[in-house]
Amino acid sequence: GLTMDAAQFRTDFPEFSDTTKYPDSAITMWLTVAGLSLPSDRWGSLLDLGTELFIAHHLVIGARDQAASTNGGVPGAVQGPVASKSVDKVSVSYDTGATTIEKGDFWNSTTYGIRFLRMAHMAGAGGIQL
């Protein structure tokens, strides 16, 4: 069975060690959702990592929404990946298709989501609606 909790998640993903920005309650909530969404028989030994990537993806989106709200923006606004940007005379463009997964939609909005989706396809759970 799954032996995941907030402490284990923070051990495996130390970038989420800030308990103010990423409270245990948020980790626990997304852990519960992952438990209801990811069938263990399909995920097998990838379940713990899939669960952690699922949680990390949602925490990043939550942190983005919090930052937007704190800075006077609107939380929850949908924004695609930046394809090009110009500052003064310097222009940079990115091949956003190179780092996203076709039909990944929501999961393509964070690196954790992209990794989660790759795991989901490896686990044969790609057809599940999450």
Secondary structure in CASP SS format (residue, H / E / C, confidence):
PFRMAT SS
TARGET T0000
AUTHOR 0000-0000-0000
METHOD secondary structure of the structure
MODEL  1
G C 1.00
L C 1.00
T C 1.00
M C 1.00
D C 1.00
A H 1.00
A H 1.00
Q H 1.00
F H 1.00
R H 1.00
T H 1.00
D H 1.00
F C 1.00
P H 1.00
E H 1.00
F H 1.00
S C 1.00
D C 1.00
T C 1.00
T C 1.00
K C 1.00
Y C 1.00
P C 1.00
D H 1.00
S H 1.00
A H 1.00
I H 1.00
T H 1.00
M H 1.00
W H 1.00
L H 1.00
T H 1.00
V H 1.00
A H 1.00
G H 1.00
L H 1.00
S H 1.00
L C 1.00
P C 1.00
S H 1.00
D H 1.00
R H 1.00
W H 1.00
G H 1.00
S H 1.00
L H 1.00
L H 1.00
D H 1.00
L H 1.00
G H 1.00
T H 1.00
E H 1.00
L H 1.00
F H 1.00
I H 1.00
A H 1.00
H H 1.00
H H 1.00
L H 1.00
V H 1.00
I H 1.00
G H 1.00
A H 1.00
R H 1.00
D H 1.00
Q H 1.00
A H 1.00
A H 1.00
S H 1.00
T H 1.00
N C 1.00
G C 1.00
G C 1.00
V C 1.00
P C 1.00
G C 1.00
A C 1.00
V C 1.00
Q C 1.00
G C 1.00
P C 1.00
V C 1.00
A C 1.00
S E 1.00
K E 1.00
S E 1.00
V E 1.00
D C 1.00
K C 1.00
V E 1.00
S E 1.00
V E 1.00
S E 1.00
Y C 1.00
D C 1.00
T H 1.00
G H 1.00
A H 1.00
T C 1.00
T C 1.00
I C 1.00
E C 1.00
K C 1.00
G C 1.00
D H 1.00
F H 1.00
W H 1.00
N H 1.00
S H 1.00
T C 1.00
T H 1.00
Y H 1.00
G H 1.00
I H 1.00
R H 1.00
F H 1.00
L H 1.00
R H 1.00
M H 1.00
A H 1.00
H H 1.00
M H 1.00
A C 1.00
G C 1.00
A C 1.00
G C 1.00
G C 1.00
I C 1.00
Q C 1.00
L C 1.00
END
